[in-house]
Amino acid sequence: MTGMDNLRIVNESLTGARGVDEQTCASVAILADRLERLKQSSSLFAEIGFSPHVKKLTRQAEPMVAGRYGR
């Protein structure tokens, strides 16, 4: 899966074109990891972060993923 695929999945989940599922969570995690690497590589990215909508999406997905894995 490419970075663009992850962006597409998150975008579709944000717009309601697809449900929030494990793939959405995985895509957000991959994008978060990439963002952290950018922040470590240059101070230019220090203030960059996810929108409030993505943060809300992530919070909505956490109980679903935790329930599946028995946490």
mmJSON file of the N, C-alpha and C atoms, coordinates in Angstrom:
{"data_MODEL":{"atom_site":{
"group_PDB":["ATOM","ATOM","ATOM","ATOM","ATOM","ATOM","ATOM","ATOM","ATOM","ATOM","ATOM","ATOM","ATOM","ATOM","ATOM","ATOM","ATOM","ATOM","ATOM","ATOM","ATOM","ATOM","ATOM","ATOM","ATOM","ATOM","ATOM","ATOM","ATOM","ATOM","ATOM","ATOM","ATOM","ATOM","ATOM","ATOM","ATOM","ATOM","ATOM","ATOM","ATOM","ATOM","ATOM","ATOM","ATOM","ATOM","ATOM","ATOM","ATOM","ATOM","ATOM","ATOM","ATOM","ATOM","ATOM","ATOM","ATOM","ATOM","ATOM","ATOM","ATOM","ATOM","ATOM","ATOM","ATOM","ATOM","ATOM","ATOM","ATOM","ATOM","ATOM","ATOM","ATOM","ATOM","ATOM","ATOM","ATOM","ATOM","ATOM","ATOM","ATOM","ATOM","ATOM","ATOM","ATOM","ATOM","ATOM","ATOM","ATOM","ATOM","ATOM","ATOM","ATOM","ATOM","ATOM","ATOM","ATOM","ATOM","ATOM","ATOM","ATOM","ATOM","ATOM","ATOM","ATOM","ATOM","ATOM","ATOM","ATOM","ATOM","ATOM","ATOM","ATOM","ATOM","ATOM","ATOM","ATOM","ATOM","ATOM","ATOM","ATOM","ATOM","ATOM","ATOM","ATOM","ATOM","ATOM","ATOM","ATOM","ATOM","ATOM","ATOM","ATOM","ATOM","ATOM","ATOM","ATOM","ATOM","ATOM","ATOM","ATOM","ATOM","ATOM","ATOM","ATOM","ATOM","ATOM","ATOM","ATOM","ATOM","ATOM","ATOM","ATOM","ATOM","ATOM","ATOM","ATOM","ATOM","ATOM","ATOM","ATOM","ATOM","ATOM","ATOM","ATOM","ATOM","ATOM","ATOM","ATOM","ATOM","ATOM","ATOM","ATOM","ATOM","ATOM","ATOM","ATOM","ATOM","ATOM","ATOM","ATOM","ATOM","ATOM","ATOM","ATOM","ATOM","ATOM","ATOM","ATOM","ATOM","ATOM","ATOM","ATOM","ATOM","ATOM","ATOM","ATOM","ATOM","ATOM","ATOM","ATOM","ATOM","ATOM","ATOM","ATOM","ATOM","ATOM","ATOM","ATOM","ATOM","ATOM","ATOM","ATOM"],
"id":[1,2,3,4,5,6,7,8,9,10,11,12,13,14,15,16,17,18,19,20,21,22,23,24,25,26,27,28,29,30,31,32,33,34,35,36,37,38,39,40,41,42,43,44,45,46,47,48,49,50,51,52,53,54,55,56,57,58,59,60,61,62,63,64,65,66,67,68,69,70,71,72,73,74,75,76,77,78,79,80,81,82,83,84,85,86,87,88,89,90,91,92,93,94,95,96,97,98,99,100,101,102,103,104,105,106,107,108,109,110,111,112,113,114,115,116,117,118,119,120,121,122,123,124,125,126,127,128,129,130,131,132,133,134,135,136,137,138,139,140,141,142,143,144,145,146,147,148,149,150,151,152,153,154,155,156,157,158,159,160,161,162,163,164,165,166,167,168,169,170,171,172,173,174,175,176,177,178,179,180,181,182,183,184,185,186,187,188,189,190,191,192,193,194,195,196,197,198,199,200,201,202,203,204,205,206,207,208,209,210,211,212,213],
"type_symbol":["N","C","C","N","C","C","N","C","C","N","C","C","N","C","C","N","C","C","N","C","C","N","C","C","N","C","C","N","C","C","N","C","C","N","C","C","N","C","C","N","C","C","N","C","C","N","C","C","N","C","C","N","C","C","N","C","C","N","C","C","N","C","C","N","C","C","N","C","C","N","C","C","N","C","C","N","C","C","N","C","C","N","C","C","N","C","C","N","C","C","N","C","C","N","C","C","N","C","C","N","C","C","N","C","C","N","C","C","N","C","C","N","C","C","N","C","C","N","C","C","N","C","C","N","C","C","N","C","C","N","C","C","N","C","C","N","C","C","N","C","C","N","C","C","N","C","C","N","C","C","N","C","C","N","C","C","N","C","C","N","C","C","N","C","C","N","C","C","N","C","C","N","C","C","N","C","C","N","C","C","N","C","C","N","C","C","N","C","C","N","C","C","N","C","C","N","C","C","N","C","C","N","C","C","N","C","C","N","C","C","N","C","C"],
"label_atom_id":["N","CA","C","N","CA","C","N","CA","C","N","CA","C","N","CA","C","N","CA","C","N","CA","C","N","CA","C","N","CA","C","N","CA","C","N","CA","C","N","CA","C","N","CA","C","N","CA","C","N","CA","C","N","CA","C","N","CA","C","N","CA","C","N","CA","C","N","CA","C","N","CA","C","N","CA","C","N","CA","C","N","CA","C","N","CA","C","N","CA","C","N","CA","C","N","CA","C","N","CA","C","N","CA","C","N","CA","C","N","CA","C","N","CA","C","N","CA","C","N","CA","C","N","CA","C","N","CA","C","N","CA","C","N","CA","C","N","CA","C","N","CA","C","N","CA","C","N","CA","C","N","CA","C","N","CA","C","N","CA","C","N","CA","C","N","CA","C","N","CA","C","N","CA","C","N","CA","C","N","CA","C","N","CA","C","N","CA","C","N","CA","C","N","CA","C","N","CA","C","N","CA","C","N","CA","C","N","CA","C","N","CA","C","N","CA","C","N","CA","C","N","CA","C","N","CA","C","N","CA","C","N","CA","C","N","CA","C","N","CA","C","N","CA","C","N","CA","C"],
"label_alt_id":[null,null,null,null,null,null,null,null,null,null,null,null,null,null,null,null,null,null,null,null,null,null,null,null,null,null,null,null,null,null,null,null,null,null,null,null,null,null,null,null,null,null,null,null,null,null,null,null,null,null,null,null,null,null,null,null,null,null,null,null,null,null,null,null,null,null,null,null,null,null,null,null,null,null,null,null,null,null,null,null,null,null,null,null,null,null,null,null,null,null,null,null,null,null,null,null,null,null,null,null,null,null,null,null,null,null,null,null,null,null,null,null,null,null,null,null,null,null,null,null,null,null,null,null,null,null,null,null,null,null,null,null,null,null,null,null,null,null,null,null,null,null,null,null,null,null,null,null,null,null,null,null,null,null,null,null,null,null,null,null,null,null,null,null,null,null,null,null,null,null,null,null,null,null,null,null,null,null,null,null,null,null,null,null,null,null,null,null,null,null,null,null,null,null,null,null,null,null,null,null,null,null,null,null,null,null,null,null,null,null,null,null,null],
"label_comp_id":["MET","MET","MET","THR","THR","THR","GLY","GLY","GLY","MET","MET","MET","ASP","ASP","ASP","ASN","ASN","ASN","LEU","LEU","LEU","ARG","ARG","ARG","ILE","ILE","ILE","VAL","VAL","VAL","ASN","ASN","ASN","GLU","GLU","GLU","SER","SER","SER","LEU","LEU","LEU","THR","THR","THR","GLY","GLY","GLY","ALA","ALA","ALA","ARG","ARG","ARG","GLY","GLY","GLY","VAL","VAL","VAL","ASP","ASP","ASP","GLU","GLU","GLU","GLN","GLN","GLN","THR","THR","THR","CYS","CYS","CYS","ALA","ALA","ALA","SER","SER","SER","VAL","VAL","VAL","ALA","ALA","ALA","ILE","ILE","ILE","LEU","LEU","LEU","ALA","ALA","ALA","ASP","ASP","ASP","ARG","ARG","ARG","LEU","LEU","LEU","GLU","GLU","GLU","ARG","ARG","ARG","LEU","LEU","LEU","LYS","LYS","LYS","GLN","GLN","GLN","SER","SER","SER","SER","SER","SER","SER","SER","SER","LEU","LEU","LEU","PHE","PHE","PHE","ALA","ALA","ALA","GLU","GLU","GLU","ILE","ILE","ILE","GLY","GLY","GLY","PHE","PHE","PHE","SER","SER","SER","PRO","PRO","PRO","HIS","HIS","HIS","VAL","VAL","VAL","LYS","LYS","LYS","LYS","LYS","LYS","LEU","LEU","LEU","THR","THR","THR","ARG","ARG","ARG","GLN","GLN","GLN","ALA","ALA","ALA","GLU","GLU","GLU","PRO","PRO","PRO","MET","MET","MET","VAL","VAL","VAL","ALA","ALA","ALA","GLY","GLY","GLY","ARG","ARG","ARG","TYR","TYR","TYR","GLY","GLY","GLY","ARG","ARG","ARG"],
"label_asym_id":["A","A","A","A","A","A","A","A","A","A","A","A","A","A","A","A","A","A","A","A","A","A","A","A","A","A","A","A","A","A","A","A","A","A","A","A","A","A","A","A","A","A","A","A","A","A","A","A","A","A","A","A","A","A","A","A","A","A","A","A","A","A","A","A","A","A","A","A","A","A","A","A","A","A","A","A","A","A","A","A","A","A","A","A","A","A","A","A","A","A","A","A","A","A","A","A","A","A","A","A","A","A","A","A","A","A","A","A","A","A","A","A","A","A","A","A","A","A","A","A","A","A","A","A","A","A","A","A","A","A","A","A","A","A","A","A","A","A","A","A","A","A","A","A","A","A","A","A","A","A","A","A","A","A","A","A","A","A","A","A","A","A","A","A","A","A","A","A","A","A","A","A","A","A","A","A","A","A","A","A","A","A","A","A","A","A","A","A","A","A","A","A","A","A","A","A","A","A","A","A","A","A","A","A","A","A","A","A","A","A","A","A","A"],
"label_entity_id":["1","1","1","1","1","1","1","1","1","1","1","1","1","1","1","1","1","1","1","1","1","1","1","1","1","1","1","1","1","1","1","1","1","1","1","1","1","1","1","1","1","1","1","1","1","1","1","1","1","1","1","1","1","1","1","1","1","1","1","1","1","1","1","1","1","1","1","1","1","1","1","1","1","1","1","1","1","1","1","1","1","1","1","1","1","1","1","1","1","1","1","1","1","1","1","1","1","1","1","1","1","1","1","1","1","1","1","1","1","1","1","1","1","1","1","1","1","1","1","1","1","1","1","1","1","1","1","1","1","1","1","1","1","1","1","1","1","1","1","1","1","1","1","1","1","1","1","1","1","1","1","1","1","1","1","1","1","1","1","1","1","1","1","1","1","1","1","1","1","1","1","1","1","1","1","1","1","1","1","1","1","1","1","1","1","1","1","1","1","1","1","1","1","1","1","1","1","1","1","1","1","1","1","1","1","1","1","1","1","1","1","1","1"],
"label_seq_id":[1,1,1,2,2,2,3,3,3,4,4,4,5,5,5,6,6,6,7,7,7,8,8,8,9,9,9,10,10,10,11,11,11,12,12,12,13,13,13,14,14,14,15,15,15,16,16,16,17,17,17,18,18,18,19,19,19,20,20,20,21,21,21,22,22,22,23,23,23,24,24,24,25,25,25,26,26,26,27,27,27,28,28,28,29,29,29,30,30,30,31,31,31,32,32,32,33,33,33,34,34,34,35,35,35,36,36,36,37,37,37,38,38,38,39,39,39,40,40,40,41,41,41,42,42,42,43,43,43,44,44,44,45,45,45,46,46,46,47,47,47,48,48,48,49,49,49,50,50,50,51,51,51,52,52,52,53,53,53,54,54,54,55,55,55,56,56,56,57,57,57,58,58,58,59,59,59,60,60,60,61,61,61,62,62,62,63,63,63,64,64,64,65,65,65,66,66,66,67,67,67,68,68,68,69,69,69,70,70,70,71,71,71],
"pdbx_PDB_ins_code":[null,null,null,null,null,null,null,null,null,null,null,null,null,null,null,null,null,null,null,null,null,null,null,null,null,null,null,null,null,null,null,null,null,null,null,null,null,null,null,null,null,null,null,null,null,null,null,null,null,null,null,null,null,null,null,null,null,null,null,null,null,null,null,null,null,null,null,null,null,null,null,null,null,null,null,null,null,null,null,null,null,null,null,null,null,null,null,null,null,null,null,null,null,null,null,null,null,null,null,null,null,null,null,null,null,null,null,null,null,null,null,null,null,null,null,null,null,null,null,null,null,null,null,null,null,null,null,null,null,null,null,null,null,null,null,null,null,null,null,null,null,null,null,null,null,null,null,null,null,null,null,null,null,null,null,null,null,null,null,null,null,null,null,null,null,null,null,null,null,null,null,null,null,null,null,null,null,null,null,null,null,null,null,null,null,null,null,null,null,null,null,null,null,null,null,null,null,null,null,null,null,null,null,null,null,null,null,null,null,null,null,null,null],
"Cartn_x":[0.846,0.0,0.899,0.522,1.324,0.815,1.608,1.205,-0.082,-0.235,-1.461,-2.666,-2.476,-3.573,-4.01,-3.029,-3.348,-4.096,-3.663,-4.36,-5.792,-5.952,-7.285,-8.209,-7.703,-8.515,-8.966,-8.039,-8.387,-9.376,-9.127,-10.038,-11.441,-11.528,-12.841,-13.556,-12.8,-13.413,-13.901,-13.145,-13.548,-14.81,-14.94,-16.088,-17.305,-17.143,-18.248,-18.407,-17.472,-17.537,-17.209,-16.559,-16.276,-16.365,-16.589,-16.673,-15.303,-15.321,-14.081,-13.835,-12.726,-12.414,-10.937,-10.482,-9.081,-8.138,-8.533,-7.68,-7.536,-8.609,-8.537,-7.529,-7.639,-6.719,-5.282,-5.076,-3.723,-3.186,-4.024,-3.591,-3.22,-4.015,-3.684,-2.371,-2.165,-0.924,0.288,0.154,1.254,1.561,0.519,0.719,1.316,0.905,1.461,2.942,3.303,4.715,5.539,5.022,5.729,5.868,4.822,4.888,5.951,6.014,7.035,8.437,8.641,9.961,10.304,9.311,9.544,9.92,9.221,9.512,10.927,11.38,12.738,13.795,13.414,14.392,14.605,13.602,13.723,12.771,13.252,12.412,11.304,11.408,10.359,9.004,9.021,7.787,7.313,7.985,7.71,6.264,5.674,4.319,3.233,3.6,2.642,1.967,0.668,-0.059,-1.338,-2.069,-3.334,-4.426,-5.386,-6.531,-7.369,-8.201,-9.114,-10.033,-10.362,-11.229,-10.54,-9.261,-8.516,-8.35,-8.096,-7.963,-9.266,-10.39,-11.696,-11.931,-11.583,-11.722,-10.925,-9.721,-8.866,-9.48,-10.029,-10.681,-11.9,-12.643,-13.82,-13.416,-12.289,-11.862,-11.221,-10.671,-9.958,-10.805,-12.038,-12.834,-13.111,-13.295,-13.577,-12.364,-11.185,-9.97,-9.654,-9.781,-9.511,-10.462,-11.729,-12.701,-12.374,-11.867,-11.532,-10.372,-9.424,-8.238,-8.316,-9.476,-9.685,-8.919,-8.645,-7.883,-8.802],
"Cartn_y":[-1.166,0.0,1.239,2.211,3.425,4.492,5.541,6.662,7.288,7.328,7.892,7.021,5.708,4.819,5.13,5.35,5.673,6.998,7.973,9.259,9.1,8.292,8.063,7.402,6.405,5.681,6.613,7.424,8.359,9.398,9.915,10.908,10.321,9.112,8.487,8.242,7.908,7.714,9.04,10.106,11.427,11.934,11.616,12.114,11.195,10.039,9.102,8.165,8.218,7.343,5.893,5.694,4.353,4.404,3.269,3.206,3.295,3.603,3.611,2.174,1.623,0.233,0.092,-1.142,-1.386,-0.795,-0.809,-0.243,1.256,1.912,3.347,3.593,2.817,2.971,2.717,1.689,1.369,2.5,3.057,4.149,5.383,5.705,6.855,6.597,5.376,5.048,5.174,4.725,4.828,6.292,7.084,8.507,9.212,8.837,9.43,9.103,7.872,7.475,8.284,8.451,9.239,10.692,11.228,12.602,12.746,11.79,11.832,11.783,10.973,10.916,12.255,12.905,14.231,15.234,15.181,16.091,15.895,14.643,14.354,14.781,14.807,15.144,16.646,17.448,18.889,19.625,20.719,21.536,22.249,22.248,22.856,22.196,20.937,20.172,20.102,20.804,20.685,21.015,21.969,22.407,21.751,20.829,20.143,19.025,18.882,17.821,17.495,16.543,16.143,17.159,17.235,18.121,17.593,18.454,17.985,16.852,16.865,15.824,14.458,14.43,13.161,12.695,13.617,13.245,12.646,13.239,12.713,11.332,11.175,9.888,8.809,9.148,8.207,7.828,8.805,8.514,7.621,7.824,6.999,5.559,5.371,4.034,3.258,3.934,3.246,2.202,2.508,1.475,0.253,0.471,-0.631,-1.564,-0.996,-1.799,-2.454,-1.72,-2.281,-3.438,-3.291,-4.36,-5.615,-5.446,-6.594,-7.389,-6.685,-7.351,-7.584,-7.325,-7.655,-6.807,-5.579,-4.712,-4.073],
"Cartn_z":[0.0,0.0,0.0,-0.78,-0.886,0.086,0.238,1.068,0.571,-0.739,-1.306,-0.958,-0.897,-0.492,0.933,1.817,3.207,3.299,2.531,2.506,1.99,0.954,0.377,1.398,2.095,3.077,4.193,4.71,5.775,5.257,4.071,3.487,3.303,2.783,2.583,3.908,4.937,6.257,6.822,6.585,7.06,6.365,5.086,4.323,4.415,5.036,5.167,3.984,3.043,1.875,2.232,3.364,3.869,5.383,5.971,7.421,8.067,9.351,10.124,10.557,10.103,10.389,10.719,10.815,11.149,10.116,8.858,7.807,7.995,8.409,8.694,9.813,10.874,12.01,11.59,10.793,10.321,9.448,8.603,7.73,8.536,9.547,10.404,11.123,11.607,12.311,11.388,10.161,9.195,8.907,8.689,8.421,9.636,10.835,12.059,12.187,11.862,11.907,10.909,9.731,8.714,9.138,9.75,10.23,11.319,12.209,13.272,12.678,11.662,11.01,10.361,9.765,9.187,10.275,11.39,12.493,13.015,13.036,13.506,12.5,11.234,10.195,10.045,10.417,10.244,11.173,11.717,12.589,11.808,10.492,9.664,9.884,10.291,10.456,11.91,12.803,14.237,14.608,13.945,14.29,13.449,12.591,11.728,12.523,12.356,13.039,12.302,12.836,12.236,12.567,11.692,11.902,13.063,13.637,14.689,14.19,12.91,12.352,12.374,12.035,12.063,13.508,14.413,15.826,16.343,15.964,16.375,15.772,14.515,13.831,14.563,14.976,15.691,17.031,17.739,19.025,18.845,17.758,17.483,17.209,16.576,16.178,17.32,18.308,19.388,20.11,20.527,21.224,20.349,19.07,18.163,18.08,17.928,17.808,19.136,20.245,21.557,21.855,21.486,21.71,20.943,19.739,18.914,19.512,20.105,20.637,22.142,22.733,24.122,25.106,24.759,25.692,26.68],
"occupancy":[1.0,1.0,1.0,1.0,1.0,1.0,1.0,1.0,1.0,1.0,1.0,1.0,1.0,1.0,1.0,1.0,1.0,1.0,1.0,1.0,1.0,1.0,1.0,1.0,1.0,1.0,1.0,1.0,1.0,1.0,1.0,1.0,1.0,1.0,1.0,1.0,1.0,1.0,1.0,1.0,1.0,1.0,1.0,1.0,1.0,1.0,1.0,1.0,1.0,1.0,1.0,1.0,1.0,1.0,1.0,1.0,1.0,1.0,1.0,1.0,1.0,1.0,1.0,1.0,1.0,1.0,1.0,1.0,1.0,1.0,1.0,1.0,1.0,1.0,1.0,1.0,1.0,1.0,1.0,1.0,1.0,1.0,1.0,1.0,1.0,1.0,1.0,1.0,1.0,1.0,1.0,1.0,1.0,1.0,1.0,1.0,1.0,1.0,1.0,1.0,1.0,1.0,1.0,1.0,1.0,1.0,1.0,1.0,1.0,1.0,1.0,1.0,1.0,1.0,1.0,1.0,1.0,1.0,1.0,1.0,1.0,1.0,1.0,1.0,1.0,1.0,1.0,1.0,1.0,1.0,1.0,1.0,1.0,1.0,1.0,1.0,1.0,1.0,1.0,1.0,1.0,1.0,1.0,1.0,1.0,1.0,1.0,1.0,1.0,1.0,1.0,1.0,1.0,1.0,1.0,1.0,1.0,1.0,1.0,1.0,1.0,1.0,1.0,1.0,1.0,1.0,1.0,1.0,1.0,1.0,1.0,1.0,1.0,1.0,1.0,1.0,1.0,1.0,1.0,1.0,1.0,1.0,1.0,1.0,1.0,1.0,1.0,1.0,1.0,1.0,1.0,1.0,1.0,1.0,1.0,1.0,1.0,1.0,1.0,1.0,1.0,1.0,1.0,1.0,1.0,1.0,1.0,1.0,1.0,1.0,1.0,1.0,1.0],
"B_iso_or_equiv":[0.0,0.0,0.0,0.0,0.0,0.0,0.0,0.0,0.0,0.0,0.0,0.0,0.0,0.0,0.0,0.0,0.0,0.0,0.0,0.0,0.0,0.0,0.0,0.0,0.0,0.0,0.0,0.0,0.0,0.0,0.0,0.0,0.0,0.0,0.0,0.0,0.0,0.0,0.0,0.0,0.0,0.0,0.0,0.0,0.0,0.0,0.0,0.0,0.0,0.0,0.0,0.0,0.0,0.0,0.0,0.0,0.0,0.0,0.0,0.0,0.0,0.0,0.0,0.0,0.0,0.0,0.0,0.0,0.0,0.0,0.0,0.0,0.0,0.0,0.0,0.0,0.0,0.0,0.0,0.0,0.0,0.0,0.0,0.0,0.0,0.0,0.0,0.0,0.0,0.0,0.0,0.0,0.0,0.0,0.0,0.0,0.0,0.0,0.0,0.0,0.0,0.0,0.0,0.0,0.0,0.0,0.0,0.0,0.0,0.0,0.0,0.0,0.0,0.0,0.0,0.0,0.0,0.0,0.0,0.0,0.0,0.0,0.0,0.0,0.0,0.0,0.0,0.0,0.0,0.0,0.0,0.0,0.0,0.0,0.0,0.0,0.0,0.0,0.0,0.0,0.0,0.0,0.0,0.0,0.0,0.0,0.0,0.0,0.0,0.0,0.0,0.0,0.0,0.0,0.0,0.0,0.0,0.0,0.0,0.0,0.0,0.0,0.0,0.0,0.0,0.0,0.0,0.0,0.0,0.0,0.0,0.0,0.0,0.0,0.0,0.0,0.0,0.0,0.0,0.0,0.0,0.0,0.0,0.0,0.0,0.0,0.0,0.0,0.0,0.0,0.0,0.0,0.0,0.0,0.0,0.0,0.0,0.0,0.0,0.0,0.0,0.0,0.0,0.0,0.0,0.0,0.0,0.0,0.0,0.0,0.0,0.0,0.0],
"pdbx_formal_charge":[null,null,null,null,null,null,null,null,null,null,null,null,null,null,null,null,null,null,null,null,null,null,null,null,null,null,null,null,null,null,null,null,null,null,null,null,null,null,null,null,null,null,null,null,null,null,null,null,null,null,null,null,null,null,null,null,null,null,null,null,null,null,null,null,null,null,null,null,null,null,null,null,null,null,null,null,null,null,null,null,null,null,null,null,null,null,null,null,null,null,null,null,null,null,null,null,null,null,null,null,null,null,null,null,null,null,null,null,null,null,null,null,null,null,null,null,null,null,null,null,null,null,null,null,null,null,null,null,null,null,null,null,null,null,null,null,null,null,null,null,null,null,null,null,null,null,null,null,null,null,null,null,null,null,null,null,null,null,null,null,null,null,null,null,null,null,null,null,null,null,null,null,null,null,null,null,null,null,null,null,null,null,null,null,null,null,null,null,null,null,null,null,null,null,null,null,null,null,null,null,null,null,null,null,null,null,null,null,null,null,null,null,null],
"auth_seq_id":[1,1,1,2,2,2,3,3,3,4,4,4,5,5,5,6,6,6,7,7,7,8,8,8,9,9,9,10,10,10,11,11,11,12,12,12,13,13,13,14,14,14,15,15,15,16,16,16,17,17,17,18,18,18,19,19,19,20,20,20,21,21,21,22,22,22,23,23,23,24,24,24,25,25,25,26,26,26,27,27,27,28,28,28,29,29,29,30,30,30,31,31,31,32,32,32,33,33,33,34,34,34,35,35,35,36,36,36,37,37,37,38,38,38,39,39,39,40,40,40,41,41,41,42,42,42,43,43,43,44,44,44,45,45,45,46,46,46,47,47,47,48,48,48,49,49,49,50,50,50,51,51,51,52,52,52,53,53,53,54,54,54,55,55,55,56,56,56,57,57,57,58,58,58,59,59,59,60,60,60,61,61,61,62,62,62,63,63,63,64,64,64,65,65,65,66,66,66,67,67,67,68,68,68,69,69,69,70,70,70,71,71,71],
"auth_comp_id":["MET","MET","MET","THR","THR","THR","GLY","GLY","GLY","MET","MET","MET","ASP","ASP","ASP","ASN","ASN","ASN","LEU","LEU","LEU","ARG","ARG","ARG","ILE","ILE","ILE","VAL","VAL","VAL","ASN","ASN","ASN","GLU","GLU","GLU","SER","SER","SER","LEU","LEU","LEU","THR","THR","THR","GLY","GLY","GLY","ALA","ALA","ALA","ARG","ARG","ARG","GLY","GLY","GLY","VAL","VAL","VAL","ASP","ASP","ASP","GLU","GLU","GLU","GLN","GLN","GLN","THR","THR","THR","CYS","CYS","CYS","ALA","ALA","ALA","SER","SER","SER","VAL","VAL","VAL","ALA","ALA","ALA","ILE","ILE","ILE","LEU","LEU","LEU","ALA","ALA","ALA","ASP","ASP","ASP","ARG","ARG","ARG","LEU","LEU","LEU","GLU","GLU","GLU","ARG","ARG","ARG","LEU","LEU","LEU","LYS","LYS","LYS","GLN","GLN","GLN","SER","SER","SER","SER","SER","SER","SER","SER","SER","LEU","LEU","LEU","PHE","PHE","PHE","ALA","ALA","ALA","GLU","GLU","GLU","ILE","ILE","ILE","GLY","GLY","GLY","PHE","PHE","PHE","SER","SER","SER","PRO","PRO","PRO","HIS","HIS","HIS","VAL","VAL","VAL","LYS","LYS","LYS","LYS","LYS","LYS","LEU","LEU","LEU","THR","THR","THR","ARG","ARG","ARG","GLN","GLN","GLN","ALA","ALA","ALA","GLU","GLU","GLU","PRO","PRO","PRO","MET","MET","MET","VAL","VAL","VAL","ALA","ALA","ALA","GLY","GLY","GLY","ARG","ARG","ARG","TYR","TYR","TYR","GLY","GLY","GLY","ARG","ARG","ARG"],
"auth_asym_id":["A","A","A","A","A","A","A","A","A","A","A","A","A","A","A","A","A","A","A","A","A","A","A","A","A","A","A","A","A","A","A","A","A","A","A","A","A","A","A","A","A","A","A","A","A","A","A","A","A","A","A","A","A","A","A","A","A","A","A","A","A","A","A","A","A","A","A","A","A","A","A","A","A","A","A","A","A","A","A","A","A","A","A","A","A","A","A","A","A","A","A","A","A","A","A","A","A","A","A","A","A","A","A","A","A","A","A","A","A","A","A","A","A","A","A","A","A","A","A","A","A","A","A","A","A","A","A","A","A","A","A","A","A","A","A","A","A","A","A","A","A","A","A","A","A","A","A","A","A","A","A","A","A","A","A","A","A","A","A","A","A","A","A","A","A","A","A","A","A","A","A","A","A","A","A","A","A","A","A","A","A","A","A","A","A","A","A","A","A","A","A","A","A","A","A","A","A","A","A","A","A","A","A","A","A","A","A","A","A","A","A","A","A"],
"auth_atom_id":["N","CA","C","N","CA","C","N","CA","C","N","CA","C","N","CA","C","N","CA","C","N","CA","C","N","CA","C","N","CA","C","N","CA","C","N","CA","C","N","CA","C","N","CA","C","N","CA","C","N","CA","C","N","CA","C","N","CA","C","N","CA","C","N","CA","C","N","CA","C","N","CA","C","N","CA","C","N","CA","C","N","CA","C","N","CA","C","N","CA","C","N","CA","C","N","CA","C","N","CA","C","N","CA","C","N","CA","C","N","CA","C","N","CA","C","N","CA","C","N","CA","C","N","CA","C","N","CA","C","N","CA","C","N","CA","C","N","CA","C","N","CA","C","N","CA","C","N","CA","C","N","CA","C","N","CA","C","N","CA","C","N","CA","C","N","CA","C","N","CA","C","N","CA","C","N","CA","C","N","CA","C","N","CA","C","N","CA","C","N","CA","C","N","CA","C","N","CA","C","N","CA","C","N","CA","C","N","CA","C","N","CA","C","N","CA","C","N","CA","C","N","CA","C","N","CA","C","N","CA","C","N","CA","C","N","CA","C","N","CA","C","N","CA","C","N","CA","C"],
"pdbx_PDB_model_num":[1,1,1,1,1,1,1,1,1,1,1,1,1,1,1,1,1,1,1,1,1,1,1,1,1,1,1,1,1,1,1,1,1,1,1,1,1,1,1,1,1,1,1,1,1,1,1,1,1,1,1,1,1,1,1,1,1,1,1,1,1,1,1,1,1,1,1,1,1,1,1,1,1,1,1,1,1,1,1,1,1,1,1,1,1,1,1,1,1,1,1,1,1,1,1,1,1,1,1,1,1,1,1,1,1,1,1,1,1,1,1,1,1,1,1,1,1,1,1,1,1,1,1,1,1,1,1,1,1,1,1,1,1,1,1,1,1,1,1,1,1,1,1,1,1,1,1,1,1,1,1,1,1,1,1,1,1,1,1,1,1,1,1,1,1,1,1,1,1,1,1,1,1,1,1,1,1,1,1,1,1,1,1,1,1,1,1,1,1,1,1,1,1,1,1,1,1,1,1,1,1,1,1,1,1,1,1,1,1,1,1,1,1]
}}}
